[in-house]
Amino acid sequence: MKILLVDDHRILLDGLKFLIQIQPEVNQVDTANTVEEALEKVREVVPNLIISDISIPEIGGIAFAQKVKSQFPQTRLIFLSMHEEPYRVKEALSTGAEGYVLKKAAHEELLKAVHEVANGGMYFSPEIQKILIQRMRFPEDERILTNREKEVLELIFDEFSNKEIADKLNISERTVETHRKNIYQKTKTNTLVGLLKFALENNLVRGLS
């Protein structure tokens, strides 16, 4: 079995390669630090399985998976990620990936995932399984932002201060600051420009789509 590991962290790649290449069913493990390098290697020798991070700079792991699945549908794919947010999991699995393993549990679970996926099955970390079950039972819970957070976000883009937002929504300034913090954490951004880009891509607020 030929496996390609894709991640921009060299130390992690080396550790995963060492872990996987000693398995009897594995005869080749290659690595790539960027999506461009990974696509080049896939075109040279199509792997049976790709294990890829989601948060790869530039193109990103989601777009990479979409390209692989469209051009090489026979190649199976496992995402290795630190992200547990429901919307992120949904986005990842919509690419057709057969597995999703959390990085914090990689050493315990990755070999299980490789075995399952290589043999035609699927594998998801227990935390991811809970998220998928939660989605089925309560689909509204996968929203990226709450309605209140969306209201705060719209006022942020209208250049209102925390005090002005607090007055408009009849909440305390401390609550506004908490909402701001949660918004930045959920969207994985730390600047207003980054927040605007995320809001545009995900149609989060009225008037920006």
C-alpha positions in Angstrom: 0.0 0.0 0.0 1.3 3.5 -1.0 0.5 6.3 1.5 1.0 10.1 1.1 1.2 12.3 4.3 0.4 16.0 3.8 1.1 18.5 6.6 3.1 21.7 6.9 4.7 20.6 10.2 7.9 18.7 9.4 8.3 17.2 12.9 4.7 15.8 12.8 5.2 14.4 9.3 8.4 12.6 10.4 6.7 11.1 13.4 3.7 9.9 11.5 5.9 8.4 8.7 7.9 6.5 11.3 4.6 5.2 12.9 3.1 4.1 9.6 6.0 2.8 7.5 6.7 -0.1 9.9 3.2 -1.6 9.3 3.5 -4.8 7.3 0.8 -3.8 4.7 2.6 -0.5 3.9 5.3 -0.6 1.3 5.8 3.1 0.6 5.2 6.3 2.6 5.8 9.7 1.0 5.4 13.2 2.5 4.6 16.7 1.3 4.6 20.0 3.1 2.4 21.9 0.7 -0.7 21.2 -1.4 1.2 22.0 -4.6 3.9 19.5 -3.7 1.3 16.9 -2.7 -0.6 17.3 -6.0 2.7 16.9 -7.9 3.5 13.7 -6.0 -0.1 12.3 -6.5 0.2 12.8 -10.3 3.6 11.1 -10.3 2.5 8.0 -8.3 -1.1 7.8 -7.3 -1.3 6.7 -3.7 -3.8 4.2 -2.3 -4.4 6.5 0.7 -3.7 10.1 1.6 -3.6 11.4 5.2 -3.9 15.2 5.1 -4.1 18.1 7.5 -7.0 20.5 7.0 -5.1 23.7 7.9 -2.5 23.7 5.2 -1.3 27.2 4.1 -2.5 28.7 0.8 -4.9 26.3 -0.9 -5.9 24.4 2.2 -6.7 20.8 2.9 -10.4 21.0 1.9 -9.6 22.3 -1.6 -6.8 19.7 -1.9 -9.2 16.9 -1.0 -11.7 18.1 -3.5 -9.1 18.1 -6.3 -7.9 14.6 -5.3 -11.4 13.1 -5.2 -12.4 14.7 -8.5 -9.2 13.6 -10.4 -8.3 10.3 -8.5 -11.6 9.0 -7.1 -10.0 5.6 -6.3 -7.7 7.2 -3.8 -9.0 7.1 -0.2 -8.4 10.0 2.2 -8.2 10.6 5.9 -8.2 14.0 7.4 -5.9 14.6 10.4 -7.0 17.7 12.2 -7.1 19.7 15.4 -10.6 21.0 14.5 -13.7 19.7 16.2 -16.2 22.4 15.1 -19.3 20.8 13.6 -19.3 23.1 10.5 -15.6 22.3 9.9 -16.3 18.5 10.1 -19.2 18.8 7.8 -17.1 20.8 5.3 -14.3 18.2 5.4 -16.6 15.1 5.0 -18.5 16.8 2.1 -15.3 16.2 0.1 -15.9 12.5 0.2 -13.1 11.7 2.7 -13.3 8.3 4.4 -11.9 9.3 7.7 -11.4 12.1 10.2 -8.9 11.7 13.1 -8.1 14.3 15.7 -4.4 15.2 16.0 -4.5 14.9 19.8 -5.4 11.2 19.4 -3.3 10.5 16.3 -0.9 8.0 17.8 -3.7 6.0 19.4 -6.1 6.1 16.5 -4.3 6.7 13.2 -3.2 3.1 12.6 -6.8 1.9 13.3 -8.0 4.5 10.8 -5.5 3.4 8.2 -6.5 -0.2 8.5 -10.2 0.5 8.4 -10.1 2.9 5.4 -7.5 0.8 3.5 -9.9 -2.1 3.7 -12.8 -0.2 2.3 -14.3 1.1 5.6 -14.5 4.5 7.3 -13.0 5.8 10.5 -13.9 8.8 12.7 -12.5 9.7 16.1 -15.0 9.2 18.9 -15.4 12.9 19.4 -16.2 13.3 15.7 -18.7 10.5 15.9 -20.5 12.4 18.6 -20.6 15.5 16.5 -22.1 13.6 13.5 -24.7 12.0 15.8 -25.5 15.5 17.3 -25.9 16.8 13.8 -28.4 14.2 13.0 -30.4 14.8 16.1 -30.1 18.6 16.3 -29.1 20.0 12.9 -29.6 23.6 14.1 -26.6 23.2 16.4 -24.1 23.2 13.6 -24.6 26.9 13.0 -21.2 28.7 13.1 -22.6 31.6 15.0 -25.6 32.1 17.3 -28.2 34.6 16.3 -26.9 37.0 18.9 -23.4 36.7 17.7 -24.6 37.5 14.2 -26.2 40.6 15.5 -23.0 41.7 17.2 -21.0 40.8 14.0 -23.3 43.0 11.9 -22.8 45.9 14.3 -19.0 45.4 14.3 -19.0 45.7 10.5 -21.1 48.9 10.9 -18.2 50.2 13.0 -20.1 50.5 16.3 -18.1 50.5 19.5 -18.7 48.0 22.2 -20.6 50.6 24.2 -22.8 51.4 21.2 -23.4 47.7 20.5 -24.3 47.2 24.2 -26.8 50.1 24.1 -28.4 48.9 20.8 -28.8 45.3 22.0 -29.6 46.2 25.6 -26.8 44.1 27.0 -23.6 44.9 29.0 -20.3 45.9 27.5 -18.7 42.9 29.1 -21.2 40.7 27.3 -20.4 42.4 24.0 -16.7 41.7 24.6 -17.5 38.1 25.3 -19.4 37.8 22.1 -16.5 39.4 20.2 -14.1 36.9 21.7 -16.3 34.0 20.8 -16.8 35.2 17.2 -13.0 35.5 16.7 -12.5 32.1 18.2 -15.2 30.4 16.2 -14.1 31.9 12.9 -10.4 31.3 13.6 -9.5 34.9 12.8 -7.9 37.7 14.8 -8.3 40.8 12.5 -11.3 42.6 11.2 -10.2 41.9 7.6 -10.0 38.2 8.4 -13.4 38.3 10.0 -14.9 40.1 7.0 -13.4 37.5 4.6 -14.8 34.7 6.7 -18.2 36.3 6.9 -18.3 36.7 3.1 -17.2 33.1 2.4 -19.9 31.8 4.8 -22.7 34.2 4.2 -22.9 35.1 7.9 -24.4 38.5 7.9 -27.1 40.3 5.8 -25.9 42.6 3.1 -22.5 40.9 2.6 -23.5 38.0 0.3 
